[in-house]
Amino acid sequence: MKEEQETDAFLVTPACNERHLWELEPNRKQLLSQNSAEAENQVQEGSRTGDPGSCRDEDLRLNETSPQARGLSDDVDHQNQLGEQKKPFLCLTCGKTFSVKHNLFVHMRTHTGEKPFSCQTCGKSFNYKSVLITHTRTHTGEKPFSCQTCGKSFNKKNYLIRHMRTHSGEKPFSCQSCGKSYSDGQSFKSHMTSHTGEKPFSCETCGKSYSEKKSLKYHMRSHTGERPFSCQTCGKGFSQKFDLIRHMKTHTGEKPFSCQTCGKSFNQKFDLIRHTRTHTGEKPFSCQTCGKTYSDRKSFKNHMTTH
């Protein structure tokens, strides 16, 4: 008779067991928060009262004895140690998951092309409000992020962070293939394509391909004739902001980049790099067909047309 009572006291009915396996996932933290001493006392109390059908008792027994529960508890402990966060919201288009439903909602705009935030000045639209706020600063000239070292200001915080590395010399992005390091992620991504040769962004007009979406965007202006960057001094327009900045120095006469060997100054860092090769004899651009080498990319490209 005693053996029968003990068997009944620890019996888990199939119906309740099935329910607990279904509820176990969303109640992980509740299972872990159960005090083991309290659970043991309540199991013993259930045994004395002889209530084998109690789902409450079975909850506790499952927590104490079930291999699934123990394994799940270990898994939750492991996740908590790693600081991982559940991401229950799934994008059915690309499979990306999110911890907050709103983030999934915003992400879907990358698939639908929806751009609900419009600039009141130029009419350009954006899929994120934060991007619109940053864009409006190109009209207002606002640059709220200032470098404490040199005083230079920026309209985006990440531009300031990237700029600060010019003072600290930090280059946190390292190529695992060749060991070359970069101060910003964009330059690092561009470099990585030199190893893979991947160019996923193609021009629908001429078929030319690029490794970066930004480069394709700039290229498209060669077809449309768009020149959104204008010089306030002479009115000349440019397709890229970089070209405008370089052009502005022709008005100011600024030449901040000086050669340490001969003292010659340049208005662009690239021009200085190309110039220093006249002293070092370096010719990094090599033709794979005939082996001829060049100190600058432009001369190399001109040579390649001969093949």
LOMI-546864 format. One record per residue: x, y, z of N, C-alpha, C in turn; residue number from 1. Coordinates in steps of 0.2 Angstrom, whole numbers. Layout:
! LOMI-546864
{node {X; Y; Z}; {X; Y; Z}; {X; Y; Z}; NUM}
...
END
This chain:
! LOMI-546864
{node {4; -6; 0}; {0; 0; 0}; {4; 6; 0}; 1}
{node {10; 6; 4}; {14; 12; 4}; {18; 13; -3}; 2}
{node {20; 8; -6}; {23; 8; -13}; {18; 11; -18}; 3}
{node {11; 10; -17}; {6; 13; -22}; {6; 20; -21}; 4}
{node {6; 22; -14}; {5; 29; -13}; {11; 33; -16}; 5}
{node {17; 31; -15}; {23; 34; -17}; {23; 34; -25}; 6}
{node {20; 29; -28}; {20; 29; -35}; {15; 34; -38}; 7}
{node {9; 35; -34}; {4; 40; -36}; {7; 47; -35}; 8}
{node {10; 48; -30}; {12; 55; -28}; {17; 57; -33}; 9}
{node {21; 53; -36}; {26; 56; -41}; {24; 54; -48}; 10}
{node {18; 53; -50}; {15; 51; -56}; {14; 58; -60}; 11}
{node {16; 59; -66}; {14; 65; -70}; {10; 62; -76}; 12}
{node {3; 65; -76}; {-1; 63; -81}; {1; 65; -88}; 13}
{node {-1; 62; -93}; {1; 64; -100}; {-1; 71; -101}; 14}
{node {-8; 72; -99}; {-11; 78; -101}; {-7; 84; -98}; 15}
{node {-6; 84; -92}; {-2; 89; -89}; {5; 90; -91}; 16}
{node {8; 84; -92}; {15; 84; -95}; {15; 87; -101}; 17}
{node {11; 86; -106}; {10; 89; -112}; {10; 97; -112}; 18}
{node {5; 99; -107}; {4; 106; -106}; {11; 109; -104}; 19}
{node {14; 106; -99}; {20; 109; -97}; {26; 110; -102}; 20}
{node {26; 105; -106}; {31; 105; -111}; {30; 111; -116}; 21}
{node {23; 112; -117}; {21; 118; -121}; {22; 124; -118}; 22}
{node {22; 125; -111}; {22; 131; -108}; {29; 132; -106}; 23}
{node {34; 127; -106}; {40; 128; -103}; {44; 134; -107}; 24}
{node {44; 134; -113}; {48; 140; -117}; {46; 147; -114}; 25}
{node {40; 149; -114}; {39; 156; -112}; {39; 157; -104}; 26}
{node {40; 151; -101}; {41; 152; -93}; {47; 150; -91}; 27}
{node {52; 151; -95}; {59; 149; -93}; {61; 152; -86}; 28}
{node {61; 159; -86}; {63; 163; -80}; {59; 161; -74}; 29}
{node {53; 159; -75}; {49; 158; -69}; {51; 151; -66}; 30}
{node {53; 146; -70}; {56; 140; -68}; {62; 141; -64}; 31}
{node {66; 145; -67}; {73; 147; -63}; {72; 150; -57}; 32}
{node {67; 155; -56}; {66; 159; -50}; {63; 155; -44}; 33}
{node {61; 148; -46}; {58; 144; -40}; {63; 143; -35}; 34}
{node {62; 144; -29}; {66; 142; -24}; {66; 135; -23}; 35}
{node {72; 131; -23}; {72; 124; -23}; {70; 121; -16}; 36}
{node {71; 125; -11}; {69; 122; -4}; {61; 123; -4}; 37}
{node {58; 128; -6}; {51; 129; -6}; {48; 123; -11}; 38}
{node {51; 122; -16}; {48; 117; -21}; {48; 110; -18}; 39}
{node {54; 109; -14}; {54; 102; -11}; {49; 101; -6}; 40}
{node {48; 107; -2}; {43; 107; 4}; {36; 105; 1}; 41}
{node {34; 109; -5}; {28; 108; -8}; {27; 101; -11}; 42}
{node {32; 98; -14}; {31; 92; -16}; {30; 87; -11}; 43}
{node {33; 88; -5}; {32; 83; 1}; {25; 84; 3}; 44}
{node {22; 90; 3}; {16; 92; 6}; {11; 89; 1}; 45}
{node {12; 89; -5}; {7; 86; -10}; {7; 78; -9}; 46}
{node {13; 75; -8}; {13; 68; -7}; {9; 66; -1}; 47}
{node {9; 70; 5}; {5; 69; 11}; {-2; 69; 9}; 48}
{node {-4; 74; 6}; {-11; 75; 4}; {-14; 70; -1}; 49}
{node {-10; 67; -4}; {-12; 62; -9}; {-16; 65; -15}; 50}
{node {-13; 70; -18}; {-17; 73; -23}; {-13; 72; -30}; 51}
{node {-13; 66; -32}; {-9; 65; -38}; {-11; 69; -44}; 52}
{node {-17; 71; -45}; {-19; 75; -51}; {-17; 82; -51}; 53}
{node {-14; 85; -45}; {-13; 92; -45}; {-7; 94; -50}; 54}
{node {-9; 99; -54}; {-5; 101; -59}; {1; 106; -56}; 55}
{node {-1; 109; -50}; {4; 113; -46}; {10; 108; -44}; 56}
{node {8; 102; -41}; {13; 98; -39}; {17; 95; -45}; 57}
{node {14; 94; -50}; {18; 92; -56}; {22; 97; -59}; 58}
{node {20; 103; -58}; {25; 109; -60}; {31; 108; -56}; 59}
{node {30; 107; -50}; {36; 107; -45}; {41; 101; -47}; 60}
{node {37; 95; -48}; {41; 89; -49}; {45; 89; -56}; 61}
{node {41; 93; -61}; {45; 93; -67}; {51; 98; -66}; 62}
{node {50; 103; -62}; {56; 107; -61}; {62; 104; -58}; 63}
{node {60; 99; -53}; {65; 96; -49}; {68; 90; -53}; 64}
{node {64; 86; -57}; {66; 79; -59}; {66; 79; -67}; 65}
{node {63; 83; -70}; {63; 82; -78}; {70; 84; -81}; 66}
{node {72; 79; -85}; {78; 81; -89}; {78; 87; -93}; 67}
{node {71; 87; -96}; {70; 93; -101}; {71; 100; -97}; 68}
{node {68; 100; -91}; {68; 106; -87}; {75; 107; -85}; 69}
{node {79; 102; -82}; {85; 103; -80}; {90; 106; -86}; 70}
{node {89; 103; -92}; {93; 105; -98}; {91; 112; -100}; 71}
{node {84; 114; -99}; {82; 120; -101}; {85; 126; -96}; 72}
{node {85; 124; -90}; {88; 128; -85}; {95; 130; -86}; 73}
{node {99; 124; -87}; {106; 125; -89}; {107; 130; -95}; 74}
{node {102; 129; -100}; {103; 133; -106}; {101; 140; -104}; 75}
{node {96; 142; -100}; {95; 148; -98}; {100; 152; -94}; 76}
{node {103; 148; -90}; {109; 150; -86}; {115; 152; -91}; 77}
{node {116; 148; -96}; {121; 149; -101}; {120; 156; -105}; 78}
{node {113; 156; -107}; {111; 162; -110}; {112; 169; -106}; 79}
{node {110; 168; -100}; {111; 174; -95}; {118; 176; -94}; 80}
{node {123; 171; -94}; {130; 172; -93}; {132; 176; -99}; 81}
{node {130; 174; -105}; {132; 177; -111}; {129; 184; -113}; 82}
{node {124; 185; -109}; {120; 192; -110}; {116; 192; -116}; 83}
{node {114; 186; -118}; {110; 185; -124}; {103; 187; -123}; 84}
{node {100; 190; -128}; {93; 192; -128}; {89; 189; -133}; 85}
{node {83; 187; -130}; {78; 183; -135}; {76; 188; -140}; 86}
{node {75; 185; -146}; {73; 189; -152}; {67; 186; -155}; 87}
{node {61; 186; -153}; {56; 182; -155}; {52; 185; -161}; 88}
{node {54; 191; -164}; {51; 194; -169}; {55; 193; -176}; 89}
{node {52; 189; -180}; {55; 186; -186}; {53; 190; -192}; 90}
{node {58; 192; -196}; {56; 195; -203}; {55; 189; -208}; 91}
{node {49; 188; -211}; {48; 183; -215}; {51; 183; -222}; 92}
{node {54; 189; -223}; {57; 190; -230}; {65; 188; -230}; 93}
{node {68; 190; -225}; {75; 189; -225}; {78; 184; -219}; 94}
{node {73; 183; -214}; {75; 179; -208}; {78; 182; -202}; 95}
{node {79; 189; -203}; {82; 192; -197}; {77; 193; -191}; 96}
{node {80; 192; -185}; {76; 193; -179}; {77; 199; -175}; 97}
{node {72; 201; -171}; {72; 207; -167}; {69; 205; -160}; 98}
{node {72; 209; -155}; {69; 208; -148}; {63; 213; -147}; 99}
{node {62; 218; -151}; {57; 222; -150}; {53; 223; -157}; 100}
{node {46; 222; -156}; {42; 222; -162}; {43; 228; -166}; 101}
{node {44; 234; -163}; {44; 240; -167}; {50; 240; -172}; 102}
{node {56; 237; -169}; {62; 237; -173}; {61; 232; -180}; 103}
{node {57; 227; -179}; {55; 223; -185}; {50; 228; -190}; 104}
{node {46; 231; -187}; {42; 236; -191}; {46; 241; -195}; 105}
{node {51; 244; -192}; {55; 248; -195}; {60; 245; -200}; 106}
{node {62; 239; -199}; {66; 235; -203}; {63; 233; -210}; 107}
{node {56; 232; -209}; {52; 230; -215}; {53; 235; -221}; 108}
{node {54; 242; -219}; {55; 247; -224}; {60; 246; -229}; 109}
{node {65; 242; -226}; {71; 240; -231}; {69; 236; -237}; 110}
{node {63; 232; -235}; {61; 227; -241}; {55; 231; -245}; 111}
{node {51; 235; -241}; {45; 238; -245}; {47; 245; -248}; 112}
{node {53; 247; -246}; {55; 254; -249}; {52; 260; -247}; 113}
{node {48; 259; -241}; {44; 264; -238}; {49; 270; -235}; 114}
{node {47; 276; -237}; {51; 281; -234}; {47; 287; -232}; 115}
{node {44; 286; -225}; {39; 290; -223}; {41; 297; -220}; 116}
{node {48; 298; -220}; {50; 305; -217}; {53; 309; -223}; 117}
{node {50; 315; -224}; {52; 319; -229}; {55; 326; -227}; 118}
{node {60; 328; -231}; {63; 334; -229}; {59; 340; -232}; 119}
{node {57; 345; -227}; {53; 350; -229}; {56; 355; -234}; 120}
{node {63; 355; -234}; {67; 360; -238}; {68; 357; -245}; 121}
{node {70; 351; -246}; {71; 348; -253}; {67; 343; -255}; 122}
{node {63; 340; -251}; {58; 335; -253}; {61; 328; -252}; 123}
{node {67; 327; -251}; {70; 320; -251}; {67; 316; -245}; 124}
{node {66; 310; -246}; {63; 306; -241}; {68; 301; -238}; 125}
{node {66; 298; -232}; {70; 294; -229}; {66; 289; -225}; 126}
{node {69; 283; -224}; {65; 277; -220}; {66; 278; -213}; 127}
{node {71; 282; -210}; {72; 283; -203}; {71; 290; -201}; 128}
{node {68; 292; -196}; {68; 299; -194}; {75; 301; -192}; 129}
{node {79; 297; -189}; {86; 299; -187}; {90; 302; -193}; 130}
{node {89; 298; -199}; {92; 300; -205}; {90; 307; -207}; 131}
{node {83; 308; -207}; {80; 314; -209}; {83; 320; -205}; 132}
{node {84; 319; -198}; {87; 324; -194}; {94; 326; -196}; 133}
{node {98; 320; -197}; {105; 322; -199}; {105; 325; -206}; 134}
{node {100; 323; -210}; {100; 326; -217}; {98; 334; -217}; 135}
{node {94; 336; -212}; {92; 343; -212}; {98; 347; -210}; 136}
{node {103; 344; -207}; {109; 348; -205}; {113; 350; -211}; 137}
{node {112; 347; -216}; {115; 349; -222}; {112; 356; -225}; 138}
{node {106; 357; -223}; {103; 363; -225}; {104; 369; -220}; 139}
{node {104; 367; -214}; {105; 372; -208}; {112; 373; -207}; 140}
{node {117; 369; -209}; {124; 370; -207}; {125; 368; -200}; 141}
{node {121; 365; -196}; {122; 363; -189}; {127; 358; -189}; 142}
{node {132; 359; -184}; {137; 353; -183}; {138; 353; -175}; 143}
{node {133; 349; -172}; {133; 349; -165}; {138; 345; -161}; 144}
{node {142; 341; -165}; {147; 337; -162}; {154; 340; -164}; 145}
{node {158; 342; -158}; {164; 345; -159}; {170; 341; -156}; 146}
{node {175; 341; -159}; {182; 338; -157}; {185; 342; -151}; 147}
{node {186; 339; -146}; {189; 343; -140}; {196; 344; -141}; 148}
{node {199; 341; -146}; {206; 342; -147}; {208; 347; -152}; 149}
{node {204; 348; -158}; {206; 353; -163}; {200; 357; -164}; 150}
{node {194; 356; -161}; {189; 360; -162}; {184; 359; -168}; 151}
{node {186; 355; -173}; {183; 353; -179}; {176; 350; -177}; 152}
{node {171; 353; -180}; {164; 350; -179}; {161; 346; -184}; 153}
{node {156; 342; -182}; {153; 337; -187}; {145; 337; -186}; 154}
{node {142; 335; -191}; {134; 335; -191}; {132; 328; -188}; 155}
{node {137; 323; -188}; {135; 316; -186}; {140; 314; -180}; 156}
{node {137; 311; -175}; {142; 308; -170}; {147; 303; -172}; 157}
{node {145; 299; -177}; {150; 294; -179}; {155; 297; -183}; 158}
{node {154; 303; -186}; {159; 306; -190}; {164; 309; -185}; 159}
{node {162; 311; -179}; {167; 314; -174}; {171; 308; -171}; 160}
{node {167; 302; -170}; {171; 296; -167}; {177; 294; -172}; 161}
{node {175; 294; -178}; {180; 292; -184}; {185; 297; -184}; 162}
{node {184; 304; -183}; {189; 309; -184}; {193; 309; -178}; 163}
{node {191; 307; -172}; {195; 307; -166}; {201; 302; -167}; 164}
{node {200; 297; -171}; {205; 292; -172}; {211; 295; -176}; 165}
{node {210; 300; -179}; {216; 304; -183}; {220; 306; -177}; 166}
{node {218; 308; -171}; {222; 310; -166}; {225; 305; -162}; 167}
{node {221; 300; -161}; {223; 294; -157}; {227; 289; -160}; 168}
{node {226; 289; -167}; {230; 284; -171}; {227; 277; -171}; 169}
{node {221; 277; -168}; {218; 270; -167}; {215; 268; -174}; 170}
{node {216; 261; -175}; {214; 258; -181}; {211; 251; -179}; 171}
{node {204; 251; -177}; {202; 245; -174}; {199; 240; -179}; 172}
{node {199; 241; -185}; {197; 237; -190}; {203; 234; -194}; 173}
{node {204; 227; -193}; {210; 224; -196}; {208; 218; -201}; 174}
{node {211; 218; -206}; {210; 213; -211}; {214; 206; -209}; 175}
{node {210; 201; -209}; {213; 194; -207}; {217; 191; -212}; 176}
{node {216; 194; -218}; {220; 191; -224}; {227; 194; -224}; 177}
{node {228; 200; -224}; {234; 204; -225}; {237; 208; -219}; 178}
{node {232; 209; -214}; {234; 212; -208}; {234; 220; -208}; 179}
{node {232; 222; -214}; {231; 230; -214}; {225; 232; -210}; 180}
{node {226; 238; -207}; {221; 240; -202}; {218; 247; -204}; 181}
{node {212; 248; -202}; {209; 254; -204}; {205; 258; -198}; 182}
{node {204; 264; -199}; {201; 268; -193}; {194; 268; -194}; 183}
{node {191; 266; -199}; {184; 266; -200}; {181; 260; -204}; 184}
{node {175; 258; -202}; {172; 252; -205}; {171; 252; -212}; 185}
{node {169; 258; -215}; {168; 259; -222}; {174; 257; -226}; 186}
{node {180; 260; -224}; {186; 259; -228}; {188; 252; -227}; 187}
{node {187; 249; -221}; {189; 242; -220}; {184; 237; -225}; 188}
{node {178; 239; -226}; {174; 235; -230}; {176; 235; -237}; 189}
{node {178; 241; -239}; {180; 243; -246}; {187; 239; -247}; 190}
{node {191; 238; -243}; {197; 235; -243}; {196; 227; -244}; 191}
{node {191; 225; -240}; {190; 217; -240}; {188; 215; -247}; 192}
{node {185; 219; -251}; {183; 217; -258}; {189; 216; -262}; 193}
{node {194; 219; -260}; {201; 218; -264}; {203; 211; -264}; 194}
{node {201; 207; -259}; {203; 200; -258}; {197; 196; -261}; 195}
{node {191; 198; -260}; {186; 194; -263}; {184; 195; -270}; 196}
{node {185; 201; -272}; {184; 203; -279}; {176; 204; -280}; 197}
{node {172; 204; -275}; {165; 205; -275}; {163; 212; -277}; 198}
{node {158; 212; -282}; {155; 219; -284}; {148; 218; -285}; 199}
{node {144; 218; -280}; {137; 216; -280}; {132; 221; -283}; 200}
{node {135; 228; -283}; {131; 233; -285}; {132; 235; -292}; 201}
{node {127; 234; -297}; {128; 235; -304}; {124; 241; -307}; 202}
{node {126; 244; -311}; {123; 250; -315}; {118; 247; -320}; 203}
{node {112; 249; -319}; {107; 246; -324}; {107; 249; -331}; 204}
{node {111; 255; -331}; {112; 258; -338}; {118; 256; -342}; 205}
{node {123; 255; -339}; {129; 253; -342}; {132; 246; -340}; 206}
{node {130; 243; -335}; {132; 237; -332}; {138; 237; -328}; 207}
{node {141; 243; -327}; {147; 243; -323}; {145; 241; -315}; 208}
{node {150; 237; -312}; {149; 235; -306}; {153; 238; -301}; 209}
{node {151; 238; -294}; {155; 241; -289}; {154; 237; -283}; 210}
{node {159; 238; -278}; {159; 234; -272}; {155; 238; -267}; 211}
{node {154; 244; -268}; {150; 248; -263}; {144; 251; -266}; 212}
{node {138; 251; -262}; {132; 254; -264}; {133; 262; -265}; 213}
{node {137; 265; -261}; {139; 272; -262}; {142; 274; -268}; 214}
{node {147; 269; -270}; {151; 270; -277}; {146; 270; -283}; 215}
{node {141; 265; -282}; {136; 265; -288}; {132; 271; -288}; 216}
{node {130; 274; -282}; {126; 280; -282}; {130; 286; -285}; 217}
{node {136; 287; -283}; {140; 292; -286}; {141; 291; -294}; 218}
{node {142; 285; -296}; {142; 283; -303}; {136; 285; -307}; 219}
{node {130; 284; -304}; {124; 285; -307}; {123; 293; -309}; 220}
{node {126; 297; -305}; {126; 304; -307}; {130; 306; -314}; 221}
{node {134; 301; -316}; {138; 302; -322}; {133; 301; -328}; 222}
{node {127; 297; -327}; {122; 296; -332}; {117; 302; -331}; 223}
{node {115; 304; -325}; {109; 308; -324}; {112; 316; -324}; 224}
{node {118; 317; -323}; {121; 323; -324}; {120; 327; -317}; 225}
{node {117; 324; -312}; {116; 327; -306}; {122; 329; -302}; 226}
{node {122; 336; -300}; {128; 338; -296}; {125; 342; -290}; 227}
{node {124; 339; -285}; {121; 342; -279}; {125; 346; -275}; 228}
{node {132; 346; -276}; {136; 350; -271}; {139; 356; -275}; 229}
{node {137; 362; -273}; {139; 368; -277}; {143; 372; -273}; 230}
{node {148; 375; -276}; {153; 380; -273}; {149; 387; -272}; 231}
{node {150; 389; -266}; {146; 395; -264}; {150; 401; -266}; 232}
{node {156; 400; -269}; {160; 406; -271}; {159; 407; -279}; 233}
{node {160; 402; -283}; {159; 402; -290}; {153; 399; -293}; 234}
{node {150; 395; -289}; {144; 392; -292}; {145; 385; -295}; 235}
{node {151; 383; -296}; {152; 377; -299}; {149; 371; -295}; 236}
{node {146; 366; -299}; {143; 360; -296}; {147; 354; -296}; 237}
{node {146; 349; -291}; {150; 343; -291}; {146; 337; -289}; 238}
{node {147; 332; -292}; {143; 326; -291}; {145; 323; -284}; 239}
{node {151; 324; -281}; {153; 321; -275}; {155; 327; -270}; 240}
{node {154; 326; -264}; {155; 331; -259}; {163; 332; -258}; 241}
{node {166; 326; -259}; {174; 326; -259}; {177; 331; -264}; 242}
{node {174; 331; -270}; {176; 335; -275}; {175; 342; -274}; 243}
{node {170; 344; -270}; {168; 351; -269}; {173; 353; -263}; 244}
{node {175; 349; -258}; {179; 351; -253}; {186; 352; -256}; 245}
{node {188; 348; -261}; {195; 349; -264}; {195; 355; -268}; 246}
{node {189; 357; -272}; {189; 363; -276}; {189; 369; -272}; 247}
{node {186; 369; -266}; {186; 375; -261}; {193; 377; -259}; 248}
{node {197; 373; -259}; {204; 374; -258}; {208; 378; -263}; 249}
{node {205; 378; -269}; {208; 382; -274}; {206; 390; -273}; 250}
{node {201; 391; -269}; {199; 398; -268}; {203; 400; -261}; 251}
{node {203; 396; -257}; {207; 398; -250}; {214; 397; -251}; 252}
{node {217; 393; -255}; {224; 392; -256}; {227; 388; -251}; 253}
{node {222; 385; -247}; {225; 380; -241}; {228; 374; -244}; 254}
{node {234; 373; -241}; {238; 367; -243}; {241; 364; -237}; 255}
{node {236; 360; -233}; {238; 358; -227}; {243; 351; -226}; 256}
{node {244; 348; -232}; {248; 342; -232}; {255; 343; -235}; 257}
{node {260; 343; -231}; {267; 344; -233}; {271; 338; -234}; 258}
{node {276; 338; -239}; {281; 333; -239}; {286; 334; -234}; 259}
{node {288; 328; -231}; {293; 329; -226}; {300; 329; -229}; 260}
{node {300; 327; -235}; {307; 326; -238}; {309; 333; -242}; 261}
{node {304; 336; -246}; {306; 342; -249}; {302; 348; -247}; 262}
{node {297; 347; -243}; {293; 353; -241}; {287; 355; -245}; 263}
{node {287; 352; -251}; {281; 354; -255}; {274; 352; -252}; 264}
{node {270; 357; -253}; {263; 356; -250}; {258; 355; -255}; 265}
{node {252; 352; -252}; {247; 350; -257}; {240; 351; -253}; 266}
{node {235; 352; -257}; {228; 353; -254}; {225; 346; -253}; 267}
{node {227; 341; -255}; {224; 334; -254}; {229; 329; -251}; 268}
{node {227; 325; -246}; {232; 320; -244}; {234; 315; -249}; 269}
{node {229; 313; -253}; {231; 309; -259}; {236; 311; -263}; 270}
{node {236; 318; -265}; {241; 321; -269}; {248; 320; -266}; 271}
{node {248; 321; -259}; {254; 320; -255}; {257; 313; -256}; 272}
{node {252; 308; -255}; {254; 301; -255}; {257; 300; -262}; 273}
{node {254; 302; -267}; {257; 301; -274}; {263; 304; -275}; 274}
{node {264; 310; -272}; {270; 314; -273}; {276; 310; -269}; 275}
{node {275; 308; -263}; {280; 304; -260}; {283; 298; -263}; 276}
{node {279; 296; -268}; {282; 290; -272}; {287; 292; -277}; 277}
{node {288; 298; -278}; {293; 301; -282}; {300; 301; -279}; 278}
{node {299; 301; -272}; {305; 300; -268}; {307; 293; -266}; 279}
{node {302; 289; -265}; {303; 282; -263}; {304; 277; -269}; 280}
{node {301; 279; -274}; {302; 275; -280}; {296; 270; -280}; 281}
{node {292; 270; -275}; {287; 265; -275}; {282; 265; -281}; 282}
{node {280; 259; -284}; {276; 259; -289}; {271; 253; -288}; 283}
{node {265; 254; -284}; {261; 249; -281}; {256; 246; -286}; 284}
{node {256; 250; -292}; {251; 247; -297}; {254; 243; -303}; 285}
{node {253; 237; -303}; {256; 232; -307}; {251; 229; -312}; 286}
{node {253; 229; -318}; {249; 226; -324}; {251; 218; -324}; 287}
{node {245; 215; -323}; {245; 207; -323}; {247; 204; -329}; 288}
{node {246; 208; -335}; {247; 205; -341}; {255; 206; -343}; 289}
{node {258; 212; -343}; {265; 213; -345}; {270; 214; -339}; 290}
{node {267; 215; -333}; {271; 216; -327}; {274; 223; -326}; 291}
{node {272; 228; -331}; {274; 235; -330}; {271; 238; -324}; 292}
{node {274; 242; -320}; {272; 245; -314}; {271; 253; -314}; 293}
{node {267; 256; -310}; {266; 263; -310}; {265; 265; -303}; 294}
{node {267; 272; -302}; {266; 275; -296}; {259; 278; -294}; 295}
{node {255; 279; -299}; {248; 281; -298}; {243; 277; -302}; 296}
{node {237; 277; -299}; {232; 273; -302}; {230; 276; -309}; 297}
{node {230; 282; -310}; {228; 285; -316}; {232; 283; -322}; 298}
{node {239; 283; -321}; {243; 281; -326}; {242; 273; -328}; 299}
{node {241; 269; -322}; {240; 262; -323}; {234; 261; -327}; 300}
{node {228; 264; -326}; {222; 263; -329}; {223; 265; -337}; 301}
{node {227; 270; -338}; {228; 272; -345}; {232; 267; -349}; 302}
{node {237; 264; -345}; {241; 258; -348}; {236; 252; -349}; 303}
{node {232; 251; -345}; {227; 245; -346}; {223; 245; -352}; 304}
{node {222; 251; -354}; {218; 252; -361}; {222; 249; -367}; 305}
{node {228; 249; -366}; {232; 246; -372}; {232; 239; -372}; 306}
{node {230; 235; -367}; {228; 228; -368}; {221; 227; -369}; 307}
END
